[in-house]
Structures are given as C-alpha cells and as structure tokens.
Amino acid sequence: MRMKMQSRKDIPVVTPDLKPVTRIDFGDHYPDGGWGWVVICSAMVVYILCNGFHFAFGTLLLLITEREKLKDDAINSVWLGSTGMSITLLLSPLITTICRRKSPRLYAVIGGLISSLGSLFLAFSEQIEQLFISHCVVLAIGTGITLNTANIIVGRYFWQKRELAEMLLVGSTGIGSALMAYILPKLNDSIGWDHTLQSIAGLLALTMFAGAMYRSASLYHPRRSVILHIKNQKKSRRERDIEKPSYFDFSALRMRSIQGLMFIVAVIALGIHVPFIMLMKTAKHHGLNPEHLFLLNVFLGLGFLIGCLVFGFIIIRDSSECAISRRHLCQSCVFMCGTFTLLLIMAKDFNSNALYAWGYGIACGGYYYTMKMYIYELVKEKIMERGFGFINAAQFLSYLLGPPLAVYLNESYSNQFACYIFAGVTMICGGLLFYCMPPFERHFFQPRDHPKAEQHMLQKLC
C-alpha cells in the first residue's frame, strides 16, 4: 500500500499571531518647572561658554593677528571663525536624531569634554593649520554636541513656559559673547596667549558638569510606575526596539513651512554673522583706540541680550487685543539688522561704531529669539527638535561662505565697507522673502504616528 507524499508547497504555512507592541510616549508630559529650572540654568551655562566663544570670535581674531607666529592673511583667519560656527550648525540634525534614541545627558558630558580639549589644543597651536584642526574640528564638534543637547533637553522640560525658557536660553548667547570679549584680552595681557586658552579650557570643562544635570523629563511623569511596569513586561529585545524612533526620519522635511524657512534663513545667514567677526577689525583699520576695540564686541553681546528680553516680553505678554505675528516680529528684526549694517558706512569714530553695536545687537538678538519662536509656532512640540535641527543645518553653507566672501569683497574693491554692504543687502533680501511665507504656513502636516493622521487622510479622500 503506497502512501501519497504531500509536497511542501501544499503544506499550509501557519504564522503565529504577533503580539501587539505597547508604545509608550514619554514626550507627552512636560514638567514646566521643578527640576526644569536647574536644567535651564545648566543649559544657560552651556550657551554662555560655547556660543559666547563663537560669537566673540572678532576679539579672538584680533588676538590671533597680533601674534607673530600666527600672522596670516585676513581671509584665512576669517575662515577659522566661519568654519567653526558652520560645523556646529551642521551637527544639529545628527545630534537630534541620536538623542531621540539615547539620553542627551551622556552626549552633553562627552561634548563638554571635547570642547575643553579643543580649547586646550588651541593653546598649543603654533601654525594656522593647527588652529584649523583645533578650532574647526575638535572645538566645533564639542560645542555642536553640547549646544544641541542643551536645546533638546530644554524643549523636553517646558511646554506652557517654553517662550520664557527659550528667552533665557537664547539670551545667554549675548551674556557669553560680552563675557568672552571682556575676559579674553584681559587674560591675554596678564598671563599670555597659552595660559589664556588654557583658562578657557577650564571654563569649558564646566559644561560637563552642566550636562550631568540633564535628568530625563520622564522621571517626573505622573504615571511613571505604570510605564516602568509595562517596560519590564517586554521580554524580547525586538519588542523594545520597535518602539524606538528611526535613525532616518525626514518626515519634518515634508512640511512646506520648514522648506520655506530653510531657504529664508540660508539667505539671511550669509550676512548675519559678518559684523560679529569684522566689526573690530574695521574699527582697528580706522585707527580707534585699541583699548576700546573690544568694547564693541561687549556692546554687541549686551545688545543681543536686551533684544532677546525685549522681544521675549512682547511675545510672552501677547494679548488678543493687540496681537503681533511672530513672523512680522522676526521680519522687522531682519530689516533692522540690514538697515543698521548699511548705515555703518557713515561710521567714522568710536561713538558711531558703539551706537551701531548696540543697535545691531538688539536687532540680532530679537531675530534669533523670534525666529526660534516662529518655528515653534509652525511645528509645535511634536517635531520641533527635528525641524529646528534641519533649519540649523540649512545655514551651514551660508555661515561657512558668508564672512570669507565679505572679506574677499573688501580686498577686491579696496574698501573696508564692502563687507557691510554685502551683509546688509543679503539680510534685507532675506527679510523680503518673509512675504512669501503665508502660503507655506497653510500647509497641513501631521506625523505618521499621530493618532489623528489616519482620520484626516480619510476625510480628505471622502
């Protein structure tokens, strides 16, 4: 009796039912206080030291040109500042993506260590190539990590008081710029170049301790015990990995408002950082007192702080009776920056340069704050981290090429004001582009994991 063998193709394949994976969203709860104030103070320390060092590069540029061992042409020296700032911005999307899966505290400590080592290497640099490696590679990467982790952790702690927290955070850049512009020449005159940068390395080491204060906001979730219980029930590693966000998430780039802002800020960034690098050098060319040159950078920093506070007060105290659009506030700041820069052509003495430093600092501080709040108004907290990271990266080429191009125009036309004409025109053109934003603002977007995204698509199809 022959038994009929059944082929493998005829055997039905039974697939086991997959267990539904419980997704836990830690970002739904914002403490809005408590330990968040410790976090905001730590983030302010990071902004004061790291951003202050970059925004006070005009002072550092004068100190570099005074050293006989490091004397070089103006374009190479300006490349040093523009490259360091641009690399810091370029790292923003990468650090944001990593911190969505990993803890920002660890990377904040690592970034603080790298920043301190970069300043230490800068102290022993004797050639322009060594300066580029120390400042543009080591120091820029370290400050990029620390600044982005500070921005991320503040966004995870504050929601209702986000405008106040960002006002304090962005205003710290002005404090750092004024502080660095004041202490760098004082230390250089008293203890020399090498020991000055070693002292700055010691200050940058404080960012490691500041990063250690970044507790996870999920520790203060009202249902944390339930969340921990559910996480402990996950037996397989696959279930734990499914709920983690993807490393390659470009969904924020599908927003037309983000696309429009990326182009606008790229145009504005061609000229926005030029005065922070070139103002002291231009004033020195006019024969101003060397003791007063560094005060111009101090005035820029203090004006930056005042601009953040003034425009922050306008946004926080906004009422229904007298509401001012954040886009219009940002646009007005850009127009003021461009107008002040074009009027600098008439500056001849210290008083006129100081007046410009105060005015431009106030307008520039208002621009940086209102731009960030305008982005927050468009995308809200769901994709603020990713959207702000992409907008920072969009300014990479502009920060990299803007100041060197301005110096090249100065040397080509043998005119010290050509750089300011270039910077002022680009900022005014960027301000005019804001008139094109209303059609982009009406673009609807919701992340794929949003609970109402599927419902909205069904309504759209029907």
Beta strands, then each sheet from edge to edge (+ up, - down):
end
